[in-house]
Amino acid sequence: MKILVVSDTHGSSENLRDAINIEKPDRIYHLGDGQGVEDNLWMMSEAPAECVCGNCDWGTNLPNEVVLEVGNHVIMLTHGHYYGVGYGYDRIAEAAKKKVAILFYMVTPTFQLSIDTKN
C-alpha cells in the first residue's frame, strides 16, 4: 500500500495534483494547512483521504488529530501545532507512547510512507 503524506499546501493544488499523478497513492494523508485544498482531494484522486487541521486552517471543521489503523499499525495524524512541536517534542512524545506512529508537520519535511499491511 502506498500512502502519500503531504502538508502545508496552503491552498495550492498544482504540486499536490502532480504528486498524486506521479505516485498514484492508495491513500492520502494531509497533515494540515491545506487552506481549502483538502476540499478538492476527491477531484484529484480516487484514493481515500484523511485530513487534519493546521495552524493556518481557520474556520475549518477538520479535526486536530485523526487516529487510524493501517494493517497492524496504529498511526496518528496531526499538524504538530496542537502539541507545540515548534517549542519541543515532549507533548507529542507523550502522545506517541499511546500510539505506534505519529505523523506530524511543522518541522519535519513532507515525505512518502510505505507500510507493509501484510504483517
C-alpha positions in Angstrom: 0.0 0.0 0.0 1.3 3.4 -1.0 0.4 6.3 1.3 1.1 9.9 0.1 1.7 12.2 3.2 1.6 15.9 2.5 1.3 19.1 4.4 1.3 22.9 4.1 -0.1 23.1 0.6 -1.7 26.4 1.6 -4.4 26.4 -1.0 -2.2 25.5 -3.9 -3.2 22.3 -5.6 -0.9 22.1 -8.6 2.1 20.4 -6.8 -0.3 18.2 -4.9 -2.0 17.1 -8.1 1.4 16.4 -9.7 2.5 14.3 -6.7 -0.8 12.3 -6.8 -0.4 11.7 -10.6 3.2 10.6 -10.2 2.9 8.5 -7.1 -0.7 7.1 -7.7 -1.2 6.5 -3.9 -3.7 4.1 -2.4 -4.3 6.7 0.4 -3.6 10.3 1.0 -2.9 11.9 4.4 -2.9 15.7 4.5 -1.3 17.0 7.7 -2.8 20.4 7.8 -2.5 23.9 6.4 -4.4 22.8 3.2 -6.4 26.1 3.4 -9.2 24.6 1.4 -7.2 22.3 -1.0 -8.4 19.3 1.1 -11.9 20.0 -0.1 -10.9 19.2 -3.6 -8.8 16.0 -3.0 -11.7 13.9 -4.2 -11.4 15.5 -7.6 -7.6 14.8 -7.8 -7.7 11.1 -6.8 -10.0 8.2 -6.1 -7.7 7.3 -3.1 -9.4 7.8 0.3 -8.0 10.9 2.1 -7.7 11.9 5.7 -7.0 15.5 6.6 -6.3 17.3 9.9 -6.4 21.0 10.8 -3.2 23.1 10.6 -2.4 26.3 12.4 -3.5 28.3 9.2 -6.8 26.4 8.7 -9.0 29.0 10.3 -12.8 28.3 10.3 -12.5 24.7 9.3 -14.2 21.7 10.8 -11.2 19.5 10.4 -10.1 17.6 13.5 -6.8 18.4 15.2 -5.8 14.8 15.0 -7.0 11.5 13.5 -6.1 8.1 14.7 -6.1 5.3 12.1 -5.4 1.6 11.9 -3.4 0.7 8.8 -2.9 -3.0 8.7 -1.4 -3.9 12.1 -0.3 -0.3 12.6 -1.9 2.5 14.6 -0.9 5.9 13.5 -2.0 9.4 14.5 -2.1 12.3 12.0 -1.7 15.8 13.3 -0.1 19.1 12.2 2.0 19.5 15.3 1.0 22.9 16.4 -1.6 21.3 18.7 1.3 19.7 20.5 3.6 22.7 20.4 6.3 20.9 18.4 7.8 24.3 17.5 8.8 24.5 21.1 9.9 20.9 21.8 8.7 17.3 21.4 7.7 16.5 25.0 3.9 16.7 24.4 4.0 14.8 21.1 6.4 12.2 22.6 3.9 11.6 25.4 1.1 11.1 22.8 3.4 8.7 20.9 3.6 6.4 23.9 0.0 5.7 23.3 0.3 5.1 19.5 2.6 3.1 17.2 3.5 6.1 15.0 2.7 9.8 14.8 2.9 11.7 11.5 3.1 15.4 12.0 4.4 18.5 10.3 5.8 21.9 11.3 9.5 20.9 11.5 9.6 17.6 9.5 9.7 17.6 5.7 6.9 16.2 3.5 7.6 12.6 2.7 6.1 9.4 1.3 5.5 6.4 3.6 5.0 2.8 2.6 3.6 0.4 5.2 3.5 -3.3 4.7 0.0 -4.2 5.8 0.5 -8.0 5.3 2.0 -8.2 8.8 
